[in-house]
Amino acid sequence: MTQQPRIIKKYPNRRLYDTETSSYITLADVKKLVLEPVAFKVEDAKTREDLTRAILLQIILEEETAGAPMFSSDMLSQIIRFYGNAMQGMMGSYLEKNIHTFIEMQKRLQDQSRQAYGENPMLNSDAWNEFIKMQGPAMQGLMGSYLEQSANAFMEMQQNLQQQTRNLFGNFPFPNFTGGTPRQSGDAKSPGSPAHDSKNEGGEGKS
């Protein structure tokens, strides 16, 4: 059976109450639950509204302002621009899959470190840090190559979607919409078109 998440209640005074330990806890305690990891759910004590995401965002904000930020201002600006965008859902899925890929790479590094330093490499932080320093350049190169390929695939998918949209709606009489085969207003008319005939008639009348 799937273990039920640990319920943490949030009261109007912003205090968090752990129903399992029957005690009040802090954001630091919630962070420990994330690191352990322990499945939990934060809900409003009165309305039972799910507040888990809001609490996790508060933890991220504290980490980002603690002196070692993970997100640059440019990256945060780019993320903000995707809110309300038609590609917002795809962008969220794209970031989530990349994080999962990064976690898999981390697990492989841990497996390699176990072979080099024993079954419990995390107990020896110095050994683990040394191993990460040794593997750092190779990992950065591998991650950079993966992200570049992933970004190119994402951009190609976006372009394909845009082209499919043009092909789908290009034949509809929407004003100012350019279809798959755009036709500019200045295009020359065919010899048999009315505009061509009237032009010839006007020319004959002048002669």
C-alpha positions as CSV (number, residue, x, y, z in Angstrom):
1,M,0.0,0.0,0.0
2,T,1.2,3.5,-0.8
3,Q,2.1,5.4,2.4
4,Q,-0.1,8.4,3.1
5,P,1.7,11.7,3.1
6,R,2.5,13.3,6.4
7,I,0.0,16.1,7.1
8,I,1.3,19.5,8.2
9,K,-1.3,22.1,9.0
10,K,-0.7,25.8,8.5
11,Y,-2.5,28.2,10.8
12,P,-3.4,31.9,10.2
13,N,-0.5,33.0,12.4
14,R,1.8,31.3,9.8
15,R,2.8,28.6,12.2
16,L,3.2,25.0,10.9
17,Y,1.9,22.1,12.9
18,D,3.1,18.5,12.3
19,T,0.3,16.2,13.0
20,E,2.6,13.2,13.2
21,T,4.8,14.6,16.0
22,S,2.0,16.8,17.5
23,S,4.3,19.8,17.5
24,Y,4.9,23.1,15.8
25,I,7.8,23.1,13.2
26,T,9.6,25.6,11.1
27,L,10.5,25.9,7.5
28,A,13.9,24.4,8.3
29,D,12.1,21.3,9.6
30,V,10.1,21.1,6.5
31,K,13.3,21.3,4.5
32,K,14.7,18.3,6.4
33,L,11.6,16.3,5.4
34,V,12.3,17.2,1.8
35,L,16.0,16.1,2.1
36,E,15.3,12.8,3.9
37,P,13.0,12.4,1.9
38,V,9.6,12.1,3.5
39,A,6.3,12.5,1.7
40,F,4.2,15.3,3.2
41,K,1.4,17.6,2.4
42,V,0.9,21.1,3.8
43,E,-2.7,22.2,4.1
44,D,-4.6,25.1,5.5
45,A,-5.8,24.2,9.0
46,K,-9.3,25.7,8.4
47,T,-10.1,25.2,4.7
48,R,-7.7,22.2,4.1
49,E,-6.5,23.9,0.9
50,D,-3.3,22.4,-0.4
51,L,-0.4,24.8,0.4
52,T,2.5,22.4,-0.3
53,R,3.7,24.3,-3.4
54,A,3.6,27.6,-1.5
55,I,5.7,26.3,1.3
56,L,8.2,24.7,-1.0
57,L,8.5,28.1,-2.9
58,Q,9.2,29.8,0.5
59,I,12.0,27.3,1.1
60,I,13.5,27.9,-2.4
61,L,13.3,31.7,-1.8
62,E,15.2,31.3,1.5
63,E,17.8,29.2,-0.2
64,E,18.2,31.6,-3.1
65,T,18.7,34.6,-0.7
66,A,21.1,32.6,1.6
67,G,24.2,33.6,-0.5
68,A,24.5,30.7,-3.0
69,P,21.7,31.1,-5.5
70,M,20.9,28.5,-8.1
71,F,18.9,30.7,-10.5
72,S,20.3,33.8,-12.2
73,S,18.3,36.9,-12.8
74,D,18.1,36.2,-16.5
75,M,16.9,32.6,-15.9
76,L,14.2,33.8,-13.5
77,S,13.1,36.5,-16.1
78,Q,12.9,33.8,-18.8
79,I,10.7,31.6,-16.5
80,I,8.4,34.5,-15.7
81,R,7.9,35.3,-19.4
82,F,6.5,31.8,-19.9
83,Y,3.6,32.4,-17.5
84,G,0.4,32.9,-19.5
85,N,2.3,31.8,-22.6
86,A,0.8,29.0,-24.8
87,M,4.0,27.0,-24.2
88,Q,3.8,27.3,-20.4
89,G,2.7,23.7,-19.9
90,M,5.3,22.3,-22.2
91,M,8.0,24.4,-20.6
92,G,7.1,23.1,-17.1
93,S,7.3,19.5,-18.4
94,Y,10.6,20.2,-20.2
95,L,12.2,21.6,-17.0
96,E,10.9,18.7,-14.9
97,K,12.3,16.1,-17.3
98,N,15.7,17.8,-17.3
99,I,15.8,17.8,-13.5
100,H,15.0,14.1,-13.5
101,T,17.8,13.5,-16.0
102,F,20.2,15.5,-13.8
103,I,19.2,13.4,-10.7
104,E,19.9,10.2,-12.7
105,M,23.4,11.5,-13.5
106,Q,23.9,12.2,-9.8
107,K,22.9,8.7,-8.9
108,R,25.4,7.3,-11.4
109,L,28.1,9.4,-9.9
110,Q,27.2,8.1,-6.4
111,D,27.4,4.5,-7.7
112,Q,30.8,5.2,-9.1
113,S,31.9,6.8,-5.8
114,R,30.7,3.7,-3.9
115,Q,33.0,1.6,-6.0
116,A,35.9,3.9,-5.3
117,Y,35.3,4.7,-1.6
118,G,33.1,2.0,-0.3
119,E,29.4,1.4,0.3
120,N,28.8,4.6,2.4
121,P,30.6,7.4,0.5
122,M,28.3,10.0,1.9
123,L,29.6,9.3,5.4
124,N,32.9,10.7,4.3
125,S,32.1,14.2,3.0
126,D,35.8,14.9,2.2
127,A,36.0,11.8,-0.1
128,W,32.7,12.7,-1.8
129,N,33.8,16.3,-2.4
130,E,37.1,15.1,-3.8
131,F,35.3,12.7,-6.1
132,I,32.9,15.4,-7.3
133,K,35.9,17.7,-8.1
134,M,37.5,14.9,-10.1
135,Q,34.3,14.3,-12.1
136,G,33.1,17.9,-12.2
137,P,34.6,18.9,-15.6
138,A,33.4,15.7,-17.3
139,M,29.9,16.1,-15.7
140,Q,29.7,19.7,-16.8
141,G,30.6,18.8,-20.4
142,L,28.1,15.9,-20.5
143,M,25.4,18.1,-19.0
144,G,26.1,21.0,-21.3
145,S,26.0,18.7,-24.3
146,Y,22.7,17.2,-23.1
147,L,21.1,20.5,-22.4
148,E,22.1,21.9,-25.8
149,Q,20.6,18.9,-27.6
150,S,17.5,19.1,-25.4
151,A,17.1,22.8,-26.1
152,N,17.5,22.3,-29.8
153,A,14.8,19.6,-29.7
154,F,12.5,21.9,-27.8
155,M,13.0,24.7,-30.3
156,E,12.5,22.4,-33.2
157,M,9.2,21.1,-31.6
158,Q,8.1,24.7,-31.1
159,Q,8.8,25.6,-34.8
160,N,6.9,22.4,-35.9
161,L,3.9,23.4,-33.8
162,Q,3.9,26.9,-35.3
163,Q,4.1,25.5,-38.8
164,Q,1.3,23.1,-38.2
165,T,-0.8,26.0,-36.8
166,R,-0.1,28.0,-40.0
167,N,-1.1,25.0,-42.2
168,L,-4.2,24.3,-40.2
169,F,-5.6,27.9,-40.1
170,G,-4.0,29.3,-43.2
171,N,-7.0,28.6,-45.4
172,F,-9.5,30.3,-43.1
173,P,-10.5,33.9,-43.8
174,F,-8.8,35.3,-40.6
175,P,-7.6,38.9,-41.1
176,N,-3.8,39.5,-40.9
177,F,-3.2,35.7,-40.6
178,T,-0.4,34.4,-42.7
179,G,-0.9,30.8,-43.8
180,G,1.5,28.2,-44.9
181,T,1.9,29.7,-48.3
182,P,1.7,33.5,-47.7
183,R,0.6,35.7,-50.6
184,Q,1.6,39.4,-50.4
185,S,-0.7,42.1,-51.5
186,G,1.7,43.3,-54.1
187,D,1.9,40.0,-56.0
188,A,1.3,40.2,-59.7
189,K,-2.1,39.1,-61.0
190,S,-2.4,36.4,-63.5
191,P,-3.0,37.4,-67.1
192,G,-6.6,36.3,-67.0
193,S,-7.5,38.2,-63.8
194,P,-9.9,41.1,-63.9
195,A,-7.2,43.5,-62.7
196,H,-5.0,42.5,-65.6
197,D,-7.9,42.9,-68.1
198,S,-8.9,46.4,-66.9
199,K,-5.3,47.5,-67.1
200,N,-5.2,46.4,-70.7
201,E,-8.5,48.0,-71.5
202,G,-7.3,51.3,-70.0
203,G,-4.1,51.1,-72.1
204,E,-6.1,50.5,-75.3
205,G,-8.4,53.4,-74.5
206,K,-5.4,55.7,-74.3
207,S,-3.9,54.6,-77.6
